[in-house]
Amino acid sequence: MSASTLQGVGVSPGRAAGPIMRVRDRLPEPAAEPAPADREADAARIRPAAQAVAQRLRDRAAGATGQARAVLEMTAAMVTDPALLDNAEKAVLKRGLPAPRAVFEAADEFAALLTATGGYLAERAQDVRDVRDRLVAELTGTTPPGVPELTRPSVLVARDLAPADTADLDPTLVLALVTEEGGPTSHTAILARALGIPAVVAARGVLATAAAGARVDGGAGVVELLDHAVEPQAAARSRARWDGTGATADGHRVRLLANIGSAADAQAGIEAGAEGAGLFRTEFCFLDAATEPDVEAQRESYAAVLRPFAGRPVVVRTLDAGADKPIPFLGVDGEPNPALGVRGLRIAFDRPELLDRQLAAIVAAASDTGAQVSVMAPMVATAGEAAWFAERARAAGVERVGVMVETPAAALCADQVLAAVDFVSIGTNDLAQYTTAADRMIGALATLNDPWQPALLRLVAGLGRAGRESGKPVGVCGEAAADPLLAGVLAGLGVTSLSMTAAALAAVGASLAEHPLADWQAAAQQALSAPGPAQARQRAAAVLGG
């Protein structure tokens, strides 16, 4: 491979070429001194700046729809988060920090908490840094980082892209996306697939290049850098047409669901046509809590998210926290390897009353809203753990009980796990990182966490087989479900439901309906036999004529 070619991870297929437009990088750290002459006056600048930034985001949201609108509204809410602004003001008043530095440090503390939390919430740390930079730019009168105004079709090159940057991209002007960081489950990957924009992430070294143009292969993950601005060549795109029912071309049903963690997510899922929610993350109710929210507080929080799904199925995941996901009131001691420590359901073994109160709140919220609620536990490793959770959940009044399969141990004992519960849902993000021993937050290991890894697909195949033999559903709620081609392959491996970000639903539904189940099964078998993720994708596509 020549020096002008970079190998990254292809996350949205298609080929495109064009001049490079670089996304403005993160702002430099604002100075911690000199201290403001009038601390009260400097602290008083913070909230108006936050309101100004939030209003611009809300104005953009007003012109957007669906997931894009939800993302922009969520970012606007983060900008005016009372805890963030309170901490920043205190840093000015008590420590004498200039307002920009105070905002910077307050936001970084919150981002660090999310990063330590791991998983989905760790990926939201980028959102907080985006909010931080927008606020600092407003306070200093500088241009915030982000996507510049495009005047011609271009290939966007960035360190990474925040949700607010990508939410309302114009696919007629963005030919392709290339990022230095990020991974297969990043927001950039999800949105690029939804918009049909070729994208490559984890293209290490792309920011150091002085190239003027690029050719991008989003399937192979290859970026060819050019010393001249090549004429724009857009990938062939067609707007996904989906009738709202998840099914293959011959009518085999695969329920298409939304992953949610807030009321805005829930509304976006409904607007996108989700048949229900396959993963409701409940961590939002606990993240900033100094003490455990009582049953009534939890009930109200869950009901606000469940209400849009009245009459539809929703799978609620119990608290996914622990040593690698610090929540203040848990008081879990530090561990030498917290990702392999006391987290998820393991917290409940020593504190069953914590789980019991959450189950009571979930059951009450389901009754309040009319949503068809099932409950599942995270971080289950054995059939014994699955049985322990199922017994406790049923005693609390939960009618349909399942567990997440995130560990190879649970996948390898799928028949025994399914004997203890009513369904399982595969968290491909964590299952990939535990299978390959590769932290999915490290960009250098993005290839190992590619959901097309044959080892991961073989575990999914075993779970699908166990599901067929037991007559019980096997879902996927990891972001592997958001890849239109991979979604069909998962169905071919026996997966009965796919849950994803709302933005991906139409593309996945349309792709699934293009081929009968037998073709998806044939594609799946070819992917299983591949030596690596890139070849797995290529072989699956070849079976389907792609």
VODOPA-398988 format. One record per residue (C-alpha): residue in three letters; x negated, y, z negated. Coordinates in steps of 0.5 Angstrom, whole numbers, plus 500, padded with zeros to 3 digits. Example, Ala and Ser with C-alpha at 12.3 -4.5 7.8 and 13.67 -1.06 7.14 Angstrom:
! VODOPA-398988
Ala475491484
Ser473498486
//
This chain:
! VODOPA-398988
Met500500500
Ser497507502
Ala495512497
Ser501516500
Thr506511498
Leu509510491
Gln513504488
Gly518505483
Val525502482
Gly530502487
Val537504483
Ser541506489
Pro540503496
Gly540507502
Arg534510506
Ala533518507
Ala528523509
Gly527530508
Pro523536505
Ile522536498
Met525540493
Arg522540486
Val527541480
Arg524546475
Asp521542469
Arg522543462
Leu520549458
Pro514550454
Glu515550447
Pro516557444
Ala512560440
Ala513559432
Glu510566431
Pro510572430
Ala516572425
Pro522576427
Ala522583423
Asp529582422
Arg531575420
Glu538576420
Ala539580426
Asp535574430
Ala539569427
Ala545572429
Arg543572436
Ile543564436
Arg551563437
Pro552568442
Ala547565446
Ala550558445
Gln557561447
Ala554564454
Val551557456
Ala557553454
Gln562558458
Arg557557464
Leu558550463
Arg565550462
Asp566554468
Arg562549472
Ala567544469
Ala573547471
Gly571546478
Ala569539477
Thr574533476
Gly573526473
Gln566524470
Ala563530473
Arg568534469
Ala567530462
Val560530463
Leu560538463
Glu565539458
Met561534453
Thr554538455
Ala558545453
Ala560542446
Met553540445
Val551547446
Thr556549441
Asp555544436
Pro556547429
Ala550542425
Leu545544431
Leu547552430
Asp547552423
Asn540548422
Ala537553427
Glu540559424
Lys537556417
Ala530556420
Val530563422
Leu533566415
Lys529561411
Arg522560415
Gly522566419
Leu522562425
Pro523566432
Ala530564434
Pro528561440
Arg523556436
Ala528555431
Val533552436
Phe527548439
Glu526545433
Ala533544431
Ala534540437
Asp528536437
Glu530534430
Phe536531433
Ala533528439
Ala528525435
Leu534522431
Leu537519437
Thr531516440
Ala530512434
Thr537510434
Gly535506441
Gly540504446
Tyr545508449
Leu544513444
Ala537514445
Glu538515452
Arg543521450
Ala536525447
Gln535527454
Asp542531454
Val540534447
Arg533536450
Asp537539456
Val541543451
Arg535546448
Asp532548454
Arg538552456
Leu539555449
Val531557449
Ala532560456
Glu538564454
Leu534567448
Thr528569452
Gly531571458
Thr528566463
Thr530561468
Pro533555465
Pro530548468
Gly534544472
Val536543480
Pro535550484
Glu540552489
Leu539548495
Thr540552502
Arg538546506
Pro538538505
Ser533536501
Val530530497
Leu530532490
Val524530486
Ala524531478
Arg521528471
Asp528526470
Leu535529471
Ala540531465
Pro547529466
Ala549537467
Asp544537472
Thr547531476
Ala554532475
Asp556536480
Leu551535485
Asp553536493
Pro551530496
Thr551533503
Leu545537501
Val542532496
Leu539527501
Ala535523496
Leu533523488
Val526521486
Thr524521478
Glu518520475
Glu521517469
Gly528514467
Gly530507469
Pro535502472
Thr540504467
Ser539512467
His544517468
Thr541519474
Ala541511477
Ile549511475
Leu551518478
Ala546516485
Arg550510486
Ala557513485
Leu555519490
Gly552514495
Ile545518494
Pro539513495
Ala535514489
Val528511486
Val526512479
Ala520511475
Ala516513481
Arg510514477
Gly505520480
Val510523484
Leu510530480
Ala502530481
Thr503530489
Ala503536493
Ala507533498
Ala512537503
Gly516531505
Ala518524503
Arg522518506
Val526514501
Asp528507501
Gly533507495
Gly533499495
Ala526497496
Gly524503491
Val519505496
Val517513496
Glu513515502
Leu510522501
Leu508526507
Asp504532508
His509536512
Ala516537511
Val520532515
Glu527533519
Pro532531514
Gln535524515
Ala541523511
Ala543516509
Ala549513512
Arg555514507
Ser562513506
Arg567515501
Ala569509497
Arg576507497
Trp579503492
Asp586501490
Gly585501483
Thr585493482
Gly579489481
Ala579483486
Thr574480491
Ala577480498
Asp581473497
Gly584476491
His580473486
Arg581478480
Val575481476
Arg578486471
Leu574493472
Leu574497466
Ala570503463
Asn565504458
Ile567510453
Gly564513447
Ser569519446
Ala576522448
Ala573525454
Asp570519456
Ala576516455
Gln580521459
Ala575520465
Gly576513465
Ile583514466
Glu582519472
Ala577514475
Gly582508475
Ala580504470
Glu584498468
Gly582499461
Ala576500457
Gly571494456
Leu566498451
Phe568503446
Arg562505442
Thr564507435
Glu557510433
Phe560517434
Cys564517428
Phe558515424
Leu552518427
Asp551525423
Ala555522417
Ala551523410
Thr556519407
Glu561513410
Pro567516413
Asp573513409
Val578509413
Glu583514414
Ala577519417
Gln575513422
Arg582511424
Glu584518426
Ser577518430
Tyr578512433
Ala586514435
Ala583520439
Val579515444
Leu584510444
Arg590514446
Pro589515453
Phe589507454
Ala596506451
Gly598499453
Arg592498456
Pro586493454
Val580496450
Val574492447
Val572496441
Arg565494438
Thr563495431
Leu558499428
Asp551498432
Ala546501427
Gly541499423
Ala533500422
Asp532502429
Lys539506429
Pro538510423
Ile545513420
Pro543517413
Phe548513409
Leu546506410
Gly539507407
Val536502411
Asp528501409
Gly523502414
Glu521496418
Pro515494422
Asn519492428
Pro526495427
Ala528493434
Leu528486431
Gly530488424
Val536489420
Arg541492426
Gly548491428
Leu552485425
Arg546484421
Ile548490417
Ala554487415
Phe552481412
Asp549484406
Arg555490406
Pro561486408
Glu565491405
Leu563496410
Leu565492416
Asp572491413
Arg573498412
Gln572499419
Leu576493422
Ala582496417
Ala581503421
Ile581500428
Val587495427
Ala591502424
Ala588506430
Ala591501435
Ser597501432
Asp598508432
Thr596509439
Gly599502443
Ala592500446
Gln591493446
Val585492442
Ser580487442
Val574487437
Met567485438
Ala560485434
Pro554487436
Met547484436
Val549476435
Ala544471435
Thr547465433
Ala554461433
Gly554461426
Glu554469426
Ala559469431
Ala564465427
Trp563469420
Phe565475424
Ala571472427
Glu573469421
Arg573476418
Ala576480423
Arg582475424
Ala583476416
Ala583484418
Gly589483423
Val585483429
Glu588478434
Arg583478439
Val575477437
Gly569477441
Val562478440
Met556482445
Val551477448
Glu545481447
Thr540476445
Pro537470449
Ala539466443
Ala546467444
Ala546466451
Leu542460451
Cys548457446
Ala553460450
Asp558454449
Gln557454441
Val558462441
Leu564461445
Ala567456441
Ala567461435
Val571467439
Asp576469444
Phe571472449
Val564474450
Ser561481453
Ile554481456
Gly550487454
Thr545487460
Asn541493458
Asp539490451
Leu539483454
Ala534485459
Gln529488454
Tyr529482449
Thr528477455
Thr522481458
Ala520484451
Ala520490455
Asp522497451
Arg527500456
Met526507454
Ile519506457
Gly518508464
Ala512504465
Leu516498464
Ala522500468
Thr521494473
Leu521489467
Asn528492465
Asp531492472
Pro538488472
Trp536484478
Gln531480474
Pro532473476
Ala531471468
Leu536475466
Leu541473472
Arg540466470
Leu542467463
Val548470466
Ala549464470
Gly549460464
Leu554464460
Gly559464466
Arg558457467
Ala560456459
Gly566461460
Arg569457466
Glu568450462
Ser571453455
Gly577457459
Lys575464456
Pro573470459
Val566473460
Gly565480461
Val559485462
Cys559492459
Gly551493461
Glu550498466
Ala548492471
Ala556493472
Ala555499475
Asp551497481
Pro556495487
Leu552490490
Leu550487483
Ala557487480
Gly559482486
Val553478484
Leu555478477
Ala562476479
Gly559470483
Leu556468477
Gly562467473
Val563474470
Thr571475469
Ser570483468
Leu566489469
Ser565495464
Met561501467
Thr561509467
Ala567512470
Ala563515475
Ala561508478
Leu568505478
Ala571506485
Ala564504489
Val564498485
Gly571496486
Ala571498494
Ser564493494
Leu567488490
Ala573488495
Glu569487501
His567480501
Pro571473498
Leu568470492
Ala565464496
Asp560470499
Trp559473492
Gln557466490
Ala552465495
Ala549471494
Ala548470487
Gln545463488
Gln540467493
Ala538472487
Leu537466482
Ser532463486
Ala528470488
Pro521471485
Gly523478482
Pro528483482
Ala526487489
Gln527480492
Ala533478489
Arg537484491
Gln534483498
Arg536476498
Ala543477496
Ala544483501
Ala542479507
Val547473505
Leu552479505
Gly550482512
Gly546488509
//
